[in-house]
Amino acid sequence: GWKELPASGIRLAYFKIEKQYKNAEISITSFPGKTGDLLSNINRWRGQLQLEPILLNDISTFTEIIKNHSPELTIVRLKNKATKQATTAALVQIKGNSWFIKLTGNSTIVSEEDSRFINFVKTLQFNEN
């Protein structure tokens, strides 16, 4: 299961998932204003996974827009098969703030927890102030 840990630094919430000596983590962060465009954020996360940057034309390969949710969610899924690491991230822009909810770690755990993670993100109430 998910173990909630104390929030620290820029993390507003933090969870750890451990299964059979593999782990992943979930973090929630929020920043004032727009923190880069979608391509910049994807390429930053790709760099964290030791993947090469992508071009603007490739964004749709890695993203899903959930429009039937308020606010609209942008989901990004990235995986490095060589290192067995992955990230599923949700981006939310609301009232001038950028929210990032990231599931990152062992690719097996990230894959197994993907739908639960997305359902979790859909339950979040974002502070609109």
VENQUILIN-V137011 format. One record per backbone hydrogen bond with DSSP energy under -1.0 kcal/mol. CO is the residue of the C=O (numbers start at 1). NH is the residue of the N-H. E is the energy in kcal/mol with one decimal. If there is no record, write none. Layout:
co:CO nh:NH e:E
co:CO nh:NH e:E
This chain:
co:3 nh:16 e:-2.4
co:8 nh:11 e:-2.3
co:13 nh:28 e:-2.1
co:14 nh:5 e:-3.0
co:15 nh:26 e:-2.5
co:16 nh:3 e:-2.8
co:17 nh:24 e:-2.2
co:19 nh:22 e:-1.9
co:22 nh:19 e:-2.7
co:23 nh:106 e:-2.7
co:24 nh:17 e:-2.9
co:25 nh:104 e:-2.7
co:26 nh:15 e:-2.6
co:27 nh:102 e:-2.5
co:28 nh:12 e:-3.6
co:28 nh:13 e:-1.0
co:29 nh:100 e:-2.7
co:31 nh:98 e:-3.0
co:34 nh:36 e:-1.2
co:37 nh:41 e:-2.2
co:38 nh:42 e:-2.7
co:39 nh:43 e:-2.6
co:40 nh:44 e:-2.0
co:41 nh:45 e:-2.4
co:42 nh:46 e:-2.7
co:43 nh:47 e:-2.1
co:44 nh:48 e:-1.8
co:45 nh:49 e:-1.3
co:46 nh:51 e:-3.1
co:47 nh:50 e:-1.6
co:55 nh:58 e:-2.0
co:56 nh:59 e:-1.5
co:58 nh:61 e:-1.5
co:59 nh:62 e:-1.8
co:62 nh:77 e:-2.5
co:64 nh:75 e:-3.5
co:66 nh:73 e:-1.9
co:73 nh:66 e:-3.1
co:74 nh:91 e:-2.7
co:75 nh:64 e:-2.2
co:76 nh:89 e:-2.7
co:78 nh:87 e:-2.4
co:80 nh:84 e:-1.4
co:80 nh:85 e:-1.3
co:84 nh:107 e:-2.6
co:85 nh:80 e:-3.2
co:86 nh:105 e:-2.3
co:87 nh:78 e:-2.9
co:88 nh:103 e:-3.1
co:89 nh:76 e:-3.0
co:90 nh:101 e:-2.3
co:91 nh:74 e:-2.0
co:92 nh:99 e:-3.0
co:94 nh:97 e:-2.2
co:96 nh:33 e:-2.5
co:97 nh:94 e:-2.3
co:98 nh:31 e:-2.6
co:99 nh:92 e:-2.2
co:100 nh:29 e:-2.5
co:101 nh:90 e:-2.8
co:102 nh:27 e:-2.1
co:103 nh:88 e:-2.8
co:104 nh:25 e:-2.8
co:105 nh:86 e:-2.7
co:106 nh:110 e:-2.6
co:107 nh:111 e:-2.3
co:108 nh:112 e:-2.6
co:109 nh:113 e:-2.5
co:113 nh:117 e:-3.0
co:114 nh:118 e:-2.6
co:115 nh:119 e:-2.4
co:116 nh:120 e:-2.3
co:117 nh:121 e:-2.7
co:118 nh:122 e:-2.1
co:120 nh:123 e:-1.1
co:121 nh:124 e:-1.2
